Amino acid sequence: MATATQRVLKDLRTKRKGQPVFVVGHLADRKGQEATFEVFNERLALVRFSDGATLGYDPLELLLPTEIDETGVGFFEIRQCTQCDQFFPLTADEAASEQEPAACPACTA
């Protein structure tokens, strides 16, 4: 799950097969889709989409879910930064707060 210090797959110390991710990567036809992390190959994270396709992405292009339910299904609350236009996931606390952040953590730091 996304935390204040872990918002993309690269931030996770332990990357588990089946980890749900949200793709904001370089392929336009896959951008904005959910997938599951499979394994690392060289420096790329291989993810599998619901249609069975497996593609490699930079771990910085894979956002973590806001919450994961008891069955492992990820729920994503993704926002676009009003300052730099990058996408970022909300943490569970941010999603539940009365005022969500409008800027990504990099711009608010």
Secondary structure as GFF3:
##gff-version 3
##sequence-region A 1 109
A	DSSP	three_ten_helix	9	11	.	.	.	ID=ss1
A	DSSP	beta_strand	20	23	.	.	.	ID=ss2
A	DSSP	beta_strand	34	41	.	.	.	ID=ss3
A	DSSP	beta_strand	44	49	.	.	.	ID=ss4
A	DSSP	beta_strand	54	57	.	.	.	ID=ss5
A	DSSP	three_ten_helix	59	61	.	.	.	ID=ss6
A	DSSP	beta_strand	62	63	.	.	.	ID=ss7
A	DSSP	beta_strand	67	68	.	.	.	ID=ss8
A	DSSP	beta_strand	74	75	.	.	.	ID=ss9
A	DSSP	beta_strand	78	80	.	.	.	ID=ss10
A	DSSP	beta_strand	87	89	.	.	.	ID=ss11
A	DSSP	alpha_helix	92	96	.	.	.	ID=ss12
A	DSSP	alpha_helix	105	108	.	.	.	ID=ss13
###
